[in-house]
Amino acid sequence: MKNTMSSTPASWGHRIAVEVIDGVPFLMYVERPKQIGDLFAFAERWGARPYVVQGERVLTFAGLKSAVGAKTRALAAAGIKRGDRVFMLGWNGPEWAVNFWACVRAGAVPVAANAWWSEGELADALGAEARAYARGSAGRRQDADCLAPRTVGDRAGPDRRGGRGDPGC
């Protein structure tokens, strides 16, 4: 799997210039990361500093980098490839951030979906994609390892167990 992010963070400069995007002028840093994946490279700089704090749980930048690497490998093992859409079904928290960055690193497209959608709504959303994977939380609980492969013809809704046999996943 090709890593879609730079290994060296793009530097942020001090010069600001007008850049026109779709006919609208914006003030932009001239020297800046040009892709969202390039922002992840900044995790190297911050190491032990907190990235996400959720109650007593703290995910550092170093922990983020490690977790994203593991999740990216899991996505590859599940058959996720560049351009695939990955539905992100879960709560705001460390796992969501890890899954988002793993999708970006894998070259997949993270698709934010509502964890409260009904089975029918999920089936409709999944049916709109040629190939998608649901990152889920049935029973309305977050689980970092839930990945359920789905294809367009699978209209029954996502496998909330993620294929791992965990009924709470």
Number of C-alpha atoms within 10 A of each C-alpha: 13 9 13 17 18 16 12 12 18 16 10 11 11 11 10 12 13 12 14 11 8 6 7 8 11 12 10 14 15 15 14 16 18 10 12 13 21 19 17 22 17 18 18 15 11 12 15 14 14 15 17 16 12 10 6 5 11 14 21 19 21 18 18 25 21 13 21 24 17 13 23 26 17 15 21 14 10 13 12 23 17 18 14 19 21 28 26 24 25 25 18 10 14 21 20 19 19 23 24 22 24 26 30 23 26 26 22 22 20 21 17 14 17 15 18 14 12 11 13 13 13 22 19 15 17 26 19 12 17 12 17 24 28 25 31 29 24 21 10 14 13 22 19 18 19 24 27 20 19 22 15 15 12 12 16 14 18 23 21 21 18 23 14 13 10 12 12 15 23
